[in-house]
Amino acid sequence: MNYSPSLGVPSTLTPKQIFSQYVASLSDQKVILDLQNAVVRYFIPSVDGPVPTAQKGRPLSAEDISTALDFLDIVSLEALSNAPDLALSTLEKLGISTMQKERVRRSLRDLIDWALAHGYLNPPETPIPEGICHTIKVGRYAALPLRRASVRQICEEYLAHSSDSSQNTTDTWNAIVRFFVPGCGGPIPLHKPAREFEVQAALTYLETVPLEYFDEALSITTQVMDALQISQTQQTRMRRTLKELLQWARKWRYLPQPYTVTPWGQPCGTGTSLPSIPSDPTQAQTLKDYYDRYYQQLESNNQKPTLDLWQAAVIRYFVPACGGPCPSGKTVTHAEVHQSNENPPPPQILHLGARKTRQSAQTY
């Protein structure tokens, strides 16, 4: 329920009334004209409203303004709350400069902030947790030999070459627009199915999503679907759809193959070395030294998920494959970690680690 702090009563104003009251509160004519431009030229067309007849650089006619404001009267309060993001689709389509885009979005944000402060709009509420992507390190893929494209371009290219049914296309955009983009901090669709302007807002935002986020789409999307209490059947379908998209992206080198990039963004493979391991053999003579230094590397970079997986692989599979002790249960104890670190194998066996680990894992 909308609540007005100044009046102490629920607000029942329409978007047009909110706009009119905000304009009445302004004294700077340039600010009023900028807001009018932002609403009539960019926001209203982005929510399937009338497009003004005035060309770019020409003043809006009285008829353009009146027609747009009449349409504003039937726009939902939820859409008005999301106006800065929704206007992006029209701004992009018209090729508006970055500086002008920010001016338009700032005018709309000022309107929204004023309406929120007066209780005419509810603060956006969503069960989707904030900061889903905060632990994903951005920029690790910048130096990799990948085909350069935005996440939006990758998705569109995938669907353009897909021979699957139209249902697969629908599922792909559903997974991206309804779950992945909101998980990355983008606009949240307010209609089901999402309306065209909501889809366009999501696609525009998709152009700014880092590849590192896209590579974690399954995890991000799952967290959003859990928060929205999506059925397990639909979750399975969405994950399968995204998995096929990611596999295609890796096949065509838009994304790196799994486990081919170090936590700090260096390609794995022949010649790749851990940056914190000294080359002086007197300083690192056993695998325990390498283990300790790599552990410190992950820990200092706040890579706890990677650290846990890597430590489990070493203790549970690699050490037993080299003839060392086997963990007694599913959870590795501190005593077993300490035992595995005693009498480690020589460094010469390190290059056989992946093969031995796979062989050991197949026995579990």
C-alpha positions as CSV (number, residue, x, y, z in Angstrom):
1,M,0.0,0.0,0.0
2,N,1.3,3.5,-0.9
3,Y,1.7,5.7,2.1
4,S,2.2,9.5,2.2
5,P,4.4,10.6,5.2
6,S,3.1,14.2,4.8
7,L,-0.6,13.4,4.7
8,G,-0.6,10.3,6.7
9,V,-3.0,8.6,4.3
10,P,-2.6,6.0,1.5
11,S,-1.8,7.5,-1.9
12,T,-4.3,6.9,-4.7
13,L,-2.7,9.2,-7.3
14,T,-2.2,8.0,-10.9
15,P,1.1,8.4,-12.7
16,K,-0.3,11.4,-14.6
17,Q,-1.3,13.1,-11.3
18,I,2.1,12.3,-9.8
19,F,3.8,13.8,-12.9
20,S,1.6,17.0,-12.7
21,Q,2.2,17.5,-9.0
22,Y,6.0,17.1,-9.4
23,V,6.0,19.6,-12.2
24,A,4.0,22.0,-10.1
25,S,6.7,21.7,-7.4
26,L,9.5,22.7,-9.8
27,S,10.6,26.3,-10.5
28,D,13.4,25.8,-13.0
29,Q,11.9,25.8,-16.5
30,K,14.9,23.8,-17.9
31,V,14.3,21.0,-15.4
32,I,10.6,20.9,-16.4
33,L,11.4,20.8,-20.1
34,D,14.0,18.0,-19.5
35,L,11.5,16.0,-17.6
36,Q,8.8,16.5,-20.2
37,N,11.2,15.4,-22.9
38,A,12.2,12.3,-20.9
39,V,8.6,11.3,-20.3
40,V,7.0,12.1,-23.7
41,R,9.9,11.2,-26.0
42,Y,11.4,8.2,-24.3
43,F,9.4,6.7,-21.4
44,I,5.9,6.7,-22.9
45,P,7.0,5.0,-26.2
46,S,9.0,2.4,-24.2
47,V,5.7,1.2,-22.5
48,D,3.9,0.8,-25.8
49,G,2.5,4.4,-25.7
50,P,2.3,7.0,-28.6
51,V,5.4,8.2,-30.3
52,P,5.6,12.0,-30.6
53,T,5.5,13.4,-34.1
54,A,8.2,16.0,-33.3
55,Q,11.5,15.0,-34.8
56,K,14.8,15.0,-32.8
57,G,15.9,18.5,-32.1
58,R,12.4,19.9,-32.7
59,P,10.2,21.1,-29.8
60,L,7.3,18.9,-28.7
61,S,3.9,20.0,-29.9
62,A,1.0,20.7,-27.5
63,E,-0.8,17.7,-29.1
64,D,2.2,15.4,-28.5
65,I,2.4,16.4,-24.8
66,S,-1.4,16.0,-24.3
67,T,-1.5,12.6,-26.0
68,A,1.4,11.3,-24.0
69,L,0.0,12.5,-20.7
70,D,-3.4,11.0,-21.4
71,F,-1.6,7.7,-21.9
72,L,0.4,8.2,-18.7
73,D,-2.9,8.1,-16.9
74,I,-3.3,4.4,-17.6
75,V,0.4,3.4,-17.0
76,S,0.8,1.3,-13.9
77,L,2.6,2.7,-10.9
78,E,5.0,-0.3,-11.1
79,A,6.0,0.8,-14.6
80,L,6.5,4.3,-13.5
81,S,8.7,3.1,-10.7
82,N,10.9,1.4,-13.3
83,A,10.9,4.3,-15.7
84,P,14.7,5.0,-15.9
85,D,15.4,1.4,-17.0
86,L,12.4,1.1,-19.3
87,A,13.2,4.3,-21.2
88,L,16.6,2.7,-22.1
89,S,15.0,0.6,-24.9
90,T,13.8,3.8,-26.8
91,L,17.1,5.6,-26.0
92,E,19.1,2.8,-27.6
93,K,16.8,2.4,-30.6
94,L,17.1,6.1,-31.4
95,G,20.9,6.0,-31.0
96,I,20.9,8.7,-28.3
97,S,24.4,9.7,-27.0
98,T,25.6,8.5,-23.7
99,M,25.5,12.0,-22.2
100,Q,21.9,12.5,-23.3
101,K,20.9,9.0,-22.0
102,E,22.2,9.9,-18.6
103,R,20.4,13.2,-18.6
104,V,17.1,11.5,-19.5
105,R,17.5,8.8,-16.9
106,R,18.5,11.4,-14.2
107,S,15.3,13.4,-14.9
108,L,13.2,10.2,-14.5
109,R,15.1,9.2,-11.4
110,D,14.4,12.6,-9.9
111,L,10.7,12.1,-10.5
112,I,10.7,8.7,-9.0
113,D,12.7,9.8,-5.9
114,W,10.3,12.7,-5.4
115,A,7.3,10.3,-5.7
116,L,8.9,7.9,-3.3
117,A,9.6,10.6,-0.8
118,H,6.0,11.7,-0.8
119,G,4.6,8.2,-0.5
120,Y,3.1,8.2,-4.0
121,L,5.0,5.1,-5.0
122,N,5.9,2.1,-3.0
123,P,9.6,1.3,-2.7
124,P,10.4,-1.6,-5.1
125,E,10.0,-4.9,-3.3
126,T,11.4,-8.2,-4.5
127,P,12.3,-11.5,-2.9
128,I,15.4,-11.6,-5.1
129,P,18.4,-11.2,-2.8
130,E,20.8,-8.4,-3.6
131,G,24.4,-9.0,-4.4
132,I,24.1,-12.4,-6.0
133,C,27.0,-11.6,-8.3
134,H,29.2,-9.7,-5.8
135,T,31.6,-12.7,-5.3
136,I,32.1,-13.2,-9.0
137,K,35.4,-11.6,-10.0
138,V,35.0,-9.5,-13.2
139,G,37.7,-8.9,-15.8
140,R,39.3,-12.4,-15.6
141,Y,38.3,-13.1,-19.2
142,A,39.5,-9.8,-20.7
143,A,42.9,-11.2,-21.9
144,L,41.7,-14.6,-23.0
145,P,41.6,-15.5,-26.7
146,L,37.8,-15.5,-27.0
147,R,35.5,-14.2,-29.7
148,R,34.4,-10.8,-28.6
149,A,30.6,-10.2,-28.2
150,S,28.2,-8.9,-25.6
151,V,26.0,-11.4,-23.8
152,R,23.0,-10.1,-25.7
153,Q,24.8,-10.7,-29.0
154,I,25.8,-14.2,-27.9
155,C,22.2,-15.1,-27.0
156,E,20.9,-13.7,-30.3
157,E,23.5,-15.5,-32.3
158,Y,22.7,-18.8,-30.5
159,L,19.0,-18.5,-31.3
160,A,19.6,-17.5,-34.9
161,H,21.6,-20.7,-35.5
162,S,19.4,-22.9,-33.3
163,S,17.3,-25.5,-35.1
164,D,15.1,-26.2,-32.1
165,S,11.5,-25.3,-31.8
166,S,10.0,-22.0,-31.0
167,Q,9.5,-23.3,-27.5
168,N,13.2,-23.4,-27.0
169,T,13.4,-19.7,-28.1
170,T,10.7,-18.8,-25.6
171,D,12.3,-20.8,-22.8
172,T,15.7,-19.1,-23.5
173,W,14.4,-15.6,-23.4
174,N,12.3,-16.5,-20.3
175,A,15.4,-17.7,-18.5
176,I,17.4,-14.7,-19.5
177,V,14.7,-11.9,-19.0
178,R,12.8,-13.2,-16.0
179,F,15.6,-14.8,-14.0
180,F,19.2,-14.2,-15.2
181,V,19.0,-10.4,-15.8
182,P,17.3,-9.7,-12.4
183,G,19.9,-11.8,-10.7
184,C,22.6,-9.6,-12.2
185,G,20.9,-6.5,-10.8
186,G,18.9,-5.6,-13.9
187,P,15.2,-4.7,-14.4
188,I,12.6,-7.1,-13.0
189,P,9.6,-7.8,-15.3
190,L,6.3,-6.9,-13.6
191,H,4.0,-8.8,-16.0
192,K,3.7,-12.4,-16.9
193,P,4.3,-13.0,-19.7
194,A,6.8,-10.1,-19.9
195,R,5.5,-7.3,-22.1
196,E,7.6,-6.2,-25.1
197,F,9.0,-3.1,-23.3
198,E,10.1,-5.2,-20.4
199,V,11.9,-7.6,-22.7
200,Q,13.6,-4.7,-24.4
201,A,14.7,-3.2,-21.1
202,A,16.2,-6.6,-20.1
203,L,18.0,-7.0,-23.4
204,T,19.4,-3.5,-23.2
205,Y,20.7,-4.3,-19.7
206,L,22.1,-7.6,-21.0
207,E,24.5,-5.6,-23.2
208,T,26.3,-4.5,-20.0
209,V,26.5,-7.9,-18.2
210,P,30.1,-9.2,-17.9
211,L,31.0,-12.5,-19.5
212,E,32.0,-13.7,-16.0
213,Y,28.4,-13.3,-14.9
214,F,27.2,-15.1,-18.0
215,D,29.5,-18.0,-17.3
216,E,27.8,-18.4,-13.9
217,A,24.3,-18.1,-15.3
218,L,23.1,-21.5,-14.0
219,S,24.0,-20.5,-10.4
220,I,22.6,-17.0,-10.6
221,T,19.4,-18.1,-12.2
222,T,18.9,-20.9,-9.7
223,Q,19.2,-18.5,-6.8
224,V,16.6,-16.2,-8.4
225,M,14.2,-19.0,-9.1
226,D,14.5,-20.3,-5.5
227,A,13.8,-16.8,-4.2
228,L,10.7,-16.5,-6.5
229,Q,9.6,-20.0,-5.5
230,I,9.5,-21.3,-9.0
231,S,8.4,-24.9,-9.3
232,Q,11.2,-27.6,-9.6
233,T,9.7,-28.7,-13.0
234,Q,10.1,-25.2,-14.4
235,Q,13.5,-24.7,-12.8
236,T,14.8,-27.9,-14.4
237,R,13.5,-26.7,-17.8
238,M,15.2,-23.3,-17.4
239,R,18.5,-24.8,-16.3
240,R,18.5,-27.2,-19.2
241,T,17.8,-24.4,-21.6
242,L,20.7,-22.3,-20.1
243,K,23.0,-25.2,-20.1
244,E,22.5,-25.7,-23.8
245,L,23.1,-22.0,-24.4
246,L,26.4,-22.0,-22.4
247,Q,27.6,-25.2,-24.0
248,W,27.1,-23.6,-27.4
249,A,28.9,-20.4,-26.3
250,R,31.9,-22.4,-25.1
251,K,32.0,-24.5,-28.3
252,W,32.2,-21.3,-30.4
253,R,34.7,-19.7,-28.0
254,Y,32.5,-16.9,-26.7
255,L,33.3,-18.4,-23.2
256,P,36.3,-20.4,-22.0
257,Q,35.9,-24.1,-21.3
258,P,35.3,-25.1,-17.7
259,Y,38.4,-25.3,-15.5
260,T,40.7,-23.6,-18.1
261,V,41.1,-20.3,-16.2
262,T,42.9,-19.7,-12.9
263,P,41.1,-17.6,-10.3
264,W,43.2,-14.6,-11.3
265,G,42.4,-14.9,-15.0
266,Q,45.4,-16.7,-16.4
267,P,44.8,-19.6,-18.9
268,C,45.6,-23.0,-17.5
269,G,47.7,-25.4,-19.4
270,T,51.3,-26.0,-20.4
271,G,53.5,-23.3,-19.2
272,T,51.0,-21.8,-16.8
273,S,52.5,-21.4,-13.3
274,L,51.1,-20.1,-10.0
275,P,52.3,-16.5,-9.6
276,S,53.0,-16.8,-5.9
277,I,55.2,-20.0,-6.1
278,P,58.9,-19.2,-6.1
279,S,61.1,-20.7,-8.8
280,D,64.0,-21.2,-6.3
281,P,64.0,-24.9,-5.4
282,T,65.5,-24.2,-2.0
283,Q,62.3,-22.2,-1.1
284,A,59.8,-24.8,-2.4
285,Q,61.0,-28.4,-2.3
286,T,57.8,-30.4,-1.7
287,L,54.2,-30.3,-2.9
288,K,53.3,-29.1,0.7
289,D,55.0,-25.8,-0.1
290,Y,53.0,-25.5,-3.3
291,Y,49.9,-26.5,-1.5
292,D,50.4,-23.9,1.3
293,R,51.2,-21.1,-1.2
294,Y,48.3,-21.8,-3.5
295,Y,46.0,-22.0,-0.4
296,Q,47.2,-18.6,0.6
297,Q,46.7,-17.3,-2.9
298,L,43.0,-18.4,-3.0
299,E,42.4,-17.2,0.6
300,S,43.8,-13.7,0.0
301,N,41.6,-13.4,-3.2
302,N,38.5,-14.3,-1.2
303,Q,38.0,-17.4,-3.4
304,K,36.5,-19.6,-0.7
305,P,34.2,-21.7,-3.0
306,T,37.2,-22.4,-5.3
307,L,39.4,-23.1,-2.2
308,D,36.9,-25.6,-0.8
309,L,36.6,-27.5,-4.1
310,W,40.3,-27.5,-4.7
311,Q,41.1,-28.7,-1.2
312,A,38.5,-31.5,-1.5
313,A,40.0,-32.6,-4.8
314,V,43.5,-32.7,-3.3
315,I,42.7,-34.5,0.0
316,R,39.9,-36.8,-1.3
317,Y,41.4,-37.9,-4.7
318,F,44.9,-36.7,-5.4
319,V,46.6,-37.8,-2.2
320,P,45.0,-41.3,-2.1
321,A,45.9,-41.7,-5.8
322,C,49.6,-41.1,-4.8
323,G,49.4,-43.8,-2.1
324,G,48.5,-41.5,0.7
325,P,45.7,-41.8,3.3
326,C,42.0,-41.9,2.3
327,P,39.4,-39.8,4.1
328,S,37.1,-41.9,6.3
329,G,33.8,-40.1,5.4
330,K,32.2,-37.6,3.1
331,T,33.4,-34.7,5.1
332,V,37.2,-34.3,5.3
333,T,38.3,-33.7,9.0
334,H,41.1,-31.3,10.1
335,A,43.0,-34.4,11.3
336,E,42.8,-35.9,7.8
337,V,43.9,-32.7,6.2
338,H,46.9,-32.7,8.5
339,Q,47.6,-36.4,7.8
340,S,47.5,-35.8,4.0
341,N,50.0,-33.0,4.3
342,E,52.6,-35.2,6.0
343,N,55.1,-36.9,3.7
344,P,53.7,-35.3,0.5
345,P,54.8,-36.8,-2.9
346,P,57.7,-35.1,-4.7
347,P,57.0,-32.2,-7.0
348,Q,57.9,-34.3,-10.1
349,I,54.5,-36.0,-9.7
350,L,52.6,-32.7,-10.0
351,H,52.1,-32.9,-13.8
352,L,50.4,-36.3,-13.3
353,G,47.9,-34.8,-10.8
354,A,44.9,-34.4,-13.1
355,R,45.2,-38.0,-14.5
356,K,45.7,-39.5,-11.1
357,T,42.8,-37.5,-9.6
358,R,40.4,-38.7,-12.3
359,Q,41.5,-42.3,-11.8
360,S,41.0,-42.0,-8.1
361,A,37.6,-40.2,-8.5
362,Q,36.3,-43.1,-10.6
363,T,36.7,-45.5,-7.7
364,Y,34.3,-43.5,-5.5
